[in-house]
Amino acid sequence: MNEKKSEREGKVSAANNPDGISSYIPGKENNFYQFKVSVGQQQRIGGKGNKNGVAVTGLYTGGVSVGILKPYLLNVIDKYNNTFQSTYPTIVDSGYQELGAAGFFSGWNKLKIKPGLNAKTALRFDYGRFNESVTAIEVGLSAEYYFSKIPQIMESPERNFFFNGYVTILFGKRK
């Protein structure tokens, strides 16, 4: 499980909040969470001796993704000093004043499910294959495709394809 954020997200302070200074992300329409289930395989490319060397393994996986869109709610105030929760673009069209983000627990009753597919490929360099310690570096690429567009930020193109590169450092002990 993870959350995808738009590269255009940036928090600002709402200094006119009567409860104190609070922050929010201007133009943010939805939080986008993913659950991924994948199957895959590892292929050993190169081995190493018992004491020294590096084992190289290739990994590839593919599977289904379930995206969850949760509305990004803000606490707002209208011209009559009534406070309530609202979303973009309603806030812009109505002239409400933002007081800050409503919080993580707001909006769960308005979820939308977005199905998709995912794939990942990587190389793992294992330095501790036959030792008591586990030490490895994994470098890879992952891609996710959703069957409908994902609105995250106002006036930003909605996407249904997400591409990532990553580096993972693994360390630990064997028993």
C-alpha positions as CSV (number, residue, x, y, z in Angstrom):
1,M,0.0,0.0,0.0
2,N,1.2,3.5,-0.8
3,E,0.1,7.0,-1.7
4,K,0.9,8.8,-4.9
5,K,1.4,12.5,-4.7
6,S,1.5,15.0,-7.5
7,E,4.8,16.8,-8.2
8,R,2.8,20.0,-8.1
9,E,1.7,19.7,-4.4
10,G,3.0,22.4,-2.1
11,K,1.6,23.3,1.4
12,V,0.8,26.8,2.4
13,S,-0.3,28.3,5.7
14,A,-3.8,29.5,6.4
15,A,-2.9,32.3,8.9
16,N,-6.6,33.5,9.2
17,N,-7.7,30.3,10.9
18,P,-9.4,31.2,14.2
19,D,-8.0,27.9,15.8
20,G,-4.5,28.9,14.9
21,I,-2.2,28.5,11.9
22,S,-3.0,25.5,9.8
23,S,-1.7,24.3,6.5
24,Y,-3.3,22.9,3.3
25,I,-2.4,22.1,-0.3
26,P,-4.0,24.7,-2.7
27,G,-5.9,23.1,-5.6
28,K,-5.6,19.5,-4.3
29,E,-8.7,17.6,-5.3
30,N,-8.0,14.0,-4.1
31,N,-5.6,11.8,-2.1
32,F,-4.7,8.7,-4.2
33,Y,-3.9,5.5,-2.4
34,Q,-2.9,2.2,-4.1
35,F,-3.1,-1.5,-3.0
36,K,-1.0,-3.8,-5.3
37,V,-1.1,-7.5,-5.5
38,S,1.6,-9.0,-7.8
39,V,3.2,-12.3,-8.7
40,G,6.8,-12.6,-10.0
41,Q,10.0,-14.4,-10.4
42,Q,13.6,-14.1,-9.5
43,Q,16.4,-15.2,-11.9
44,R,19.9,-15.5,-10.6
45,I,22.3,-13.8,-13.1
46,G,25.6,-14.3,-11.3
47,G,26.6,-16.1,-8.1
48,K,29.3,-15.6,-5.6
49,G,31.6,-17.6,-3.4
50,N,30.9,-18.4,0.2
51,K,33.0,-15.6,1.5
52,N,33.5,-12.9,-1.1
53,G,31.7,-11.5,-4.2
54,V,28.3,-10.3,-5.2
55,A,25.3,-12.4,-6.2
56,V,23.2,-10.6,-8.9
57,T,19.5,-11.4,-9.2
58,G,17.0,-10.1,-11.7
59,L,13.4,-9.7,-10.5
60,Y,10.2,-9.1,-12.4
61,T,6.6,-8.9,-11.2
62,G,3.2,-8.0,-12.5
63,G,-0.3,-7.8,-11.1
64,V,-3.4,-5.9,-10.3
65,S,-3.7,-2.5,-8.6
66,V,-6.7,-1.1,-6.7
67,G,-6.6,2.7,-6.6
68,I,-8.6,4.6,-4.0
69,L,-9.5,8.2,-4.5
70,K,-10.3,10.0,-1.3
71,P,-11.6,13.6,-1.6
72,Y,-9.2,16.2,-0.1
73,L,-11.4,18.1,2.3
74,L,-10.7,21.6,3.6
75,N,-12.2,23.5,6.5
76,V,-13.6,26.7,5.0
77,I,-15.5,29.8,6.1
78,D,-18.1,31.6,4.0
79,K,-19.0,35.3,4.0
80,Y,-21.5,34.8,6.9
81,N,-18.8,33.3,9.1
82,N,-20.2,29.7,8.8
83,T,-17.5,27.0,8.9
84,F,-17.8,23.7,7.2
85,Q,-15.8,21.3,5.0
86,S,-15.6,21.6,1.2
87,T,-13.4,20.5,-1.8
88,Y,-11.8,22.1,-4.8
89,P,-13.0,23.4,-7.3
90,T,-16.1,24.3,-5.2
91,I,-14.0,26.5,-3.0
92,V,-12.7,28.6,-5.9
93,D,-16.1,28.9,-7.6
94,S,-17.9,30.0,-4.4
95,G,-15.4,32.4,-2.8
96,Y,-15.0,30.5,0.4
97,Q,-11.9,31.2,2.5
98,E,-9.6,28.2,3.3
99,L,-8.9,27.6,7.0
100,G,-6.8,24.5,6.6
101,A,-6.9,20.8,5.7
102,A,-9.7,18.9,7.4
103,G,-7.4,16.0,8.2
104,F,-6.7,12.4,7.3
105,F,-9.9,11.0,8.7
106,S,-12.2,13.2,6.7
107,G,-13.7,12.1,3.4
108,W,-13.5,8.3,3.8
109,N,-17.3,8.1,3.2
110,K,-16.8,9.4,-0.4
111,L,-14.2,6.9,-1.8
112,K,-14.0,6.0,-5.4
113,I,-12.3,2.8,-6.6
114,K,-10.0,2.9,-9.6
115,P,-8.8,-0.5,-10.9
116,G,-5.5,-0.9,-12.7
117,L,-2.4,-3.0,-13.5
118,N,1.2,-2.9,-12.2
119,A,4.6,-4.2,-13.3
120,K,8.1,-4.0,-11.7
121,T,11.6,-5.0,-12.8
122,A,14.7,-4.8,-10.8
123,L,18.3,-5.9,-10.2
124,R,19.4,-7.0,-6.7
125,F,23.1,-7.0,-5.7
126,D,23.4,-9.3,-2.7
127,Y,26.7,-9.0,-0.7
128,G,25.7,-11.4,2.1
129,R,24.2,-14.3,0.4
130,F,25.9,-17.1,2.4
131,N,26.8,-15.2,5.5
132,E,24.9,-14.6,8.7
133,S,24.2,-11.0,7.6
134,V,21.9,-9.9,4.8
135,T,23.2,-6.9,2.8
136,A,21.8,-6.0,-0.6
137,I,21.0,-3.1,-2.9
138,E,18.0,-3.3,-5.3
139,V,17.6,-0.9,-8.2
140,G,14.5,-1.0,-10.2
141,L,11.6,0.5,-12.2
142,S,7.9,0.2,-11.6
143,A,4.9,1.2,-13.6
144,E,1.2,1.4,-12.9
145,Y,-1.7,1.9,-15.3
146,Y,-5.2,2.7,-14.2
147,F,-8.2,2.3,-16.6
148,S,-9.5,5.8,-15.9
149,K,-7.8,9.2,-15.3
150,I,-6.8,10.2,-11.8
151,P,-7.6,13.8,-10.8
152,Q,-5.2,15.0,-8.1
153,I,-4.6,18.7,-8.5
154,M,-6.8,21.3,-10.2
155,E,-5.5,22.7,-13.5
156,S,-3.0,19.8,-13.8
157,P,-3.3,17.1,-16.4
158,E,-5.1,14.0,-15.1
159,R,-3.0,10.9,-15.5
160,N,-3.6,7.2,-15.6
161,F,0.0,6.0,-16.0
162,F,2.6,6.3,-13.2
163,F,6.2,5.5,-13.7
164,N,8.8,5.3,-10.9
165,G,12.5,4.4,-10.4
166,Y,13.7,3.3,-7.0
167,V,16.7,2.1,-4.9
168,T,16.3,-0.1,-1.9
169,I,19.0,-0.9,0.6
170,L,18.4,-4.2,2.5
171,F,20.2,-5.2,5.6
172,G,19.6,-7.6,8.5
173,K,20.7,-11.0,10.1
174,R,19.9,-14.6,9.2
175,K,19.0,-17.1,11.9
